[in-house]
Structures are given as C-alpha cells and as structure tokens.
Amino acid sequence: MEKMRFEEKFDYTINMDKNIDSSFVLIPLLLIQPYVENAIWHGLMQKETGKGIITINITQPEDNQL
C-alpha cells in the first residue's frame, strides 16, 4: 500500500530462496509488515534526493526456520 501511496519515492524487491516451497510455506503478513513500514517511514521517507530501494530476502538456513 505504501508503494501505491508514494509511487515515485521507492522501489522494492522480494527474493525468496529457491529451496523454499512457496506453495507450502506461509508467512503471516503482519509478521513482516511492521519492519518494512518502519524502514519506509524512518529510512526512505527521510531521503531528500533519489529513489530508495527496499529488498526483502527470505531464506531458510535450517529446516523449520525462515
């Protein structure tokens, strides 16, 4: 939603490890949302020039852990 609101202020990418079965693993949105929103509001919105970038990397270092 913040991307739609601040269209030209930042871009984002979400990278998921190829070994993660995305049809099986579900991540509750409200688990990640506060961290990303905080990065937008307290990091990217303070930039006076240029476009910000948010990158979310989802990896699975061990079974049963993301």
MARMI-343574 format. One record per atom (N, C-alpha, C): residue number from 0; atom name; x, y, z. Coordinates in nm, 4 decimals, always signed. Layout:
% residues N
R, pati, zavex, c1, c2, c3
R, NUM, CA, X, Y, Z
...
***
This chain:
% residues 66
R, pati, zavex, c1, c2, c3
R, 0, N, +0.0819, -0.1191, +0.0000
R, 0, CA, +0.0000, +0.0000, +0.0000
R, 0, C, +0.0865, +0.1259, +0.0000
R, 1, N, +0.1968, +0.1206, +0.0747
R, 1, CA, +0.2850, +0.2378, +0.0789
R, 1, C, +0.3460, +0.2644, -0.0592
R, 2, N, +0.3725, +0.1603, -0.1357
R, 2, CA, +0.4260, +0.1785, -0.2714
R, 2, C, +0.3266, +0.2550, -0.3580
R, 3, N, +0.1987, +0.2231, -0.3458
R, 3, CA, +0.0969, +0.2960, -0.4221
R, 3, C, +0.0870, +0.4399, -0.3734
R, 4, N, +0.0992, +0.4589, -0.2447
R, 4, CA, +0.0866, +0.5920, -0.1855
R, 4, C, +0.2047, +0.6830, -0.2230
R, 5, N, +0.3245, +0.6276, -0.2212
R, 5, CA, +0.4457, +0.7043, -0.2515
R, 5, C, +0.5102, +0.6485, -0.3772
R, 6, N, +0.4391, +0.6488, -0.4845
R, 6, CA, +0.4744, +0.5816, -0.6101
R, 6, C, +0.6181, +0.6037, -0.6560
R, 7, N, +0.6643, +0.7250, -0.6558
R, 7, CA, +0.7968, +0.7559, -0.7098
R, 7, C, +0.9063, +0.7630, -0.6033
R, 8, N, +0.8736, +0.7352, -0.4791
R, 8, CA, +0.9704, +0.7513, -0.3707
R, 8, C, +1.0624, +0.6303, -0.3538
R, 9, N, +1.0127, +0.5091, -0.3844
R, 9, CA, +1.0972, +0.3913, -0.3675
R, 9, C, +1.0489, +0.2755, -0.4543
R, 10, N, +1.1392, +0.1799, -0.4732
R, 10, CA, +1.1086, +0.0535, -0.5394
R, 10, C, +1.1366, -0.0575, -0.4388
R, 11, N, +1.0818, -0.1747, -0.4652
R, 11, CA, +1.1075, -0.2861, -0.3751
R, 11, C, +1.1213, -0.4162, -0.4530
R, 12, N, +1.1917, -0.5112, -0.3932
R, 12, CA, +1.2014, -0.6458, -0.4468
R, 12, C, +1.1873, -0.7436, -0.3311
R, 13, N, +1.1290, -0.8582, -0.3614
R, 13, CA, +1.1178, -0.9661, -0.2636
R, 13, C, +1.1863, -1.0870, -0.3251
R, 14, N, +1.2900, -1.1357, -0.2588
R, 14, CA, +1.3660, -1.2508, -0.3064
R, 14, C, +1.3415, -1.3687, -0.2133
R, 15, N, +1.2993, -1.4807, -0.2693
R, 15, CA, +1.2791, -1.5997, -0.1892
R, 15, C, +1.3757, -1.7078, -0.2357
R, 16, N, +1.4422, -1.7701, -0.1399
R, 16, CA, +1.5361, -1.8776, -0.1681
R, 16, C, +1.4679, -1.9841, -0.2551
R, 17, N, +1.5389, -2.0321, -0.3554
R, 17, CA, +1.4826, -2.1303, -0.4492
R, 17, C, +1.4472, -2.2624, -0.3821
R, 18, N, +1.5075, -2.2906, -0.2669
R, 18, CA, +1.4808, -2.4160, -0.1968
R, 18, C, +1.3538, -2.4126, -0.1124
R, 19, N, +1.2910, -2.2971, -0.1010
R, 19, CA, +1.1683, -2.2845, -0.0223
R, 19, C, +1.0492, -2.3143, -0.1119
R, 20, N, +0.9645, -2.4045, -0.0670
R, 20, CA, +0.8430, -2.4395, -0.1410
R, 20, C, +0.7351, -2.3367, -0.1064
R, 21, N, +0.7157, -2.2383, -0.1921
R, 21, CA, +0.6227, -2.1281, -0.1633
R, 21, C, +0.4766, -2.1731, -0.1581
R, 22, N, +0.4460, -2.2910, -0.2100
R, 22, CA, +0.3088, -2.3398, -0.2001
R, 22, C, +0.2840, -2.4046, -0.0638
R, 23, N, +0.3907, -2.4310, +0.0099
R, 23, CA, +0.3796, -2.4963, +0.1401
R, 23, C, +0.4053, -2.4006, +0.2561
R, 24, N, +0.4991, -2.3080, +0.2397
R, 24, CA, +0.5387, -2.2165, +0.3466
R, 24, C, +0.4566, -2.0886, +0.3375
R, 25, N, +0.3926, -2.0531, +0.4466
R, 25, CA, +0.3140, -1.9297, +0.4529
R, 25, C, +0.3715, -1.8395, +0.5615
R, 26, N, +0.3873, -1.7119, +0.5288
R, 26, CA, +0.4379, -1.6136, +0.6245
R, 26, C, +0.3254, -1.5137, +0.6512
R, 27, N, +0.2807, -1.5033, +0.7767
R, 27, CA, +0.1757, -1.4055, +0.8073
R, 27, C, +0.2224, -1.2645, +0.7713
R, 28, N, +0.1392, -1.1906, +0.6989
R, 28, CA, +0.1758, -1.0562, +0.6553
R, 28, C, +0.2082, -0.9635, +0.7713
R, 29, N, +0.1344, -0.9752, +0.8791
R, 29, CA, +0.1583, -0.8845, +0.9915
R, 29, C, +0.2864, -0.9175, +1.0671
R, 30, N, +0.3562, -1.0219, +1.0271
R, 30, CA, +0.4860, -1.0522, +1.0860
R, 30, C, +0.5940, -0.9663, +1.0222
R, 31, N, +0.5851, -0.9430, +0.8935
R, 31, CA, +0.6855, -0.8663, +0.8194
R, 31, C, +0.6487, -0.7182, +0.8095
R, 32, N, +0.5227, -0.6871, +0.8023
R, 32, CA, +0.4738, -0.5513, +0.7759
R, 32, C, +0.5318, -0.4436, +0.8673
R, 33, N, +0.5386, -0.4631, +0.9985
R, 33, CA, +0.5920, -0.3546, +1.0827
R, 33, C, +0.7370, -0.3190, +1.0509
R, 34, N, +0.8178, -0.4189, +1.0160
R, 34, CA, +0.9585, -0.3930, +0.9848
R, 34, C, +0.9730, -0.3156, +0.8537
R, 35, N, +0.8945, -0.3559, +0.7540
R, 35, CA, +0.9027, -0.2889, +0.6243
R, 35, C, +0.8476, -0.1464, +0.6347
R, 36, N, +0.7359, -0.1320, +0.7026
R, 36, CA, +0.6781, +0.0018, +0.7183
R, 36, C, +0.7728, +0.0938, +0.7952
R, 37, N, +0.8384, +0.0424, +0.8964
R, 37, CA, +0.9350, +0.1214, +0.9723
R, 37, C, +1.0509, +0.1649, +0.8833
R, 38, N, +1.0979, +0.0753, +0.7968
R, 38, CA, +1.2064, +0.1084, +0.7047
R, 38, C, +1.1630, +0.2191, +0.6078
R, 39, N, +1.0387, +0.2132, +0.5636
R, 39, CA, +0.9874, +0.3157, +0.4717
R, 39, C, +0.9775, +0.4503, +0.5421
R, 40, N, +0.9099, +0.4526, +0.6549
R, 40, CA, +0.8826, +0.5791, +0.7217
R, 40, C, +1.0051, +0.6427, +0.7865
R, 41, N, +1.0905, +0.5630, +0.8458
R, 41, CA, +1.2035, +0.6209, +0.9191
R, 41, C, +1.3335, +0.6167, +0.8410
R, 42, N, +1.3323, +0.5521, +0.7266
R, 42, CA, +1.4519, +0.5456, +0.6438
R, 42, C, +1.4318, +0.6161, +0.5122
R, 43, N, +1.3479, +0.5601, +0.4280
R, 43, CA, +1.3335, +0.6122, +0.2916
R, 43, C, +1.2630, +0.7466, +0.2837
R, 44, N, +1.1677, +0.7730, +0.3693
R, 44, CA, +1.0958, +0.8997, +0.3613
R, 44, C, +1.1837, +1.0178, +0.4041
R, 45, N, +1.2957, +0.9883, +0.4696
R, 45, CA, +1.3878, +1.0942, +0.5112
R, 45, C, +1.4842, +1.1329, +0.3999
R, 46, N, +1.4916, +1.0495, +0.2949
R, 46, CA, +1.5811, +1.0796, +0.1826
R, 46, C, +1.5307, +1.2030, +0.1092
R, 47, N, +1.6213, +1.2946, +0.0839
R, 47, CA, +1.5823, +1.4163, +0.0142
R, 47, C, +1.6019, +1.4051, -0.1359
R, 48, N, +1.6936, +1.3193, -0.1782
R, 48, CA, +1.7180, +1.3024, -0.3217
R, 48, C, +1.7220, +1.1545, -0.3563
R, 49, N, +1.6900, +1.1251, -0.4781
R, 49, CA, +1.6992, +0.9876, -0.5265
R, 49, C, +1.5850, +0.8990, -0.4808
R, 50, N, +1.5816, +0.7835, -0.5400
R, 50, CA, +1.4773, +0.6861, -0.5114
R, 50, C, +1.5340, +0.5791, -0.4193
R, 51, N, +1.4597, +0.5425, -0.3166
R, 51, CA, +1.5041, +0.4389, -0.2239
R, 51, C, +1.4740, +0.2994, -0.2773
R, 52, N, +1.5370, +0.2012, -0.2173
R, 52, CA, +1.5164, +0.0620, -0.2550
R, 52, C, +1.4991, -0.0207, -0.1286
R, 53, N, +1.3942, -0.1012, -0.1254
R, 53, CA, +1.3737, -0.1963, -0.0169
R, 53, C, +1.3885, -0.3353, -0.0762
R, 54, N, +1.4728, -0.4164, -0.0141
R, 54, CA, +1.4919, -0.5535, -0.0579
R, 54, C, +1.4597, -0.6461, +0.0586
R, 55, N, +1.3673, -0.7386, +0.0364
R, 55, CA, +1.3303, -0.8371, +0.1369
R, 55, C, +1.3825, -0.9714, +0.0887
R, 56, N, +1.4711, -1.0326, +0.1680
R, 56, CA, +1.5272, -1.1631, +0.1351
R, 56, C, +1.4712, -1.2666, +0.2319
R, 57, N, +1.4104, -1.3699, +0.1779
R, 57, CA, +1.3561, -1.4773, +0.2601
R, 57, C, +1.4394, -1.6020, +0.2329
R, 58, N, +1.5070, -1.6492, +0.3371
R, 58, CA, +1.5924, -1.7666, +0.3235
R, 58, C, +1.5522, -1.8707, +0.4271
R, 59, N, +1.6011, -1.9901, +0.4096
R, 59, CA, +1.5736, -2.0978, +0.5046
R, 59, C, +1.7073, -2.1622, +0.5441
R, 60, N, +1.7730, -2.1049, +0.6468
R, 60, CA, +1.9040, -2.1566, +0.6853
R, 60, C, +1.8984, -2.2978, +0.7436
R, 61, N, +1.7858, -2.3352, +0.8025
R, 61, CA, +1.7665, -2.4685, +0.8591
R, 61, C, +1.6227, -2.5119, +0.8354
R, 62, N, +1.5966, -2.6419, +0.8440
R, 62, CA, +1.4580, -2.6890, +0.8371
R, 62, C, +1.3808, -2.6199, +0.9492
R, 63, N, +1.2563, -2.5930, +0.9318
R, 63, CA, +1.1713, -2.5321, +1.0346
R, 63, C, +1.2144, -2.3918, +1.0754
R, 64, N, +1.2927, -2.3237, +0.9920
R, 64, CA, +1.3343, -2.1875, +1.0261
R, 64, C, +1.3411, -2.1041, +0.8990
R, 65, N, +1.2814, -1.9835, +0.9035
R, 65, CA, +1.2908, -1.8891, +0.7920
R, 65, C, +1.3686, -1.7689, +0.8381
***
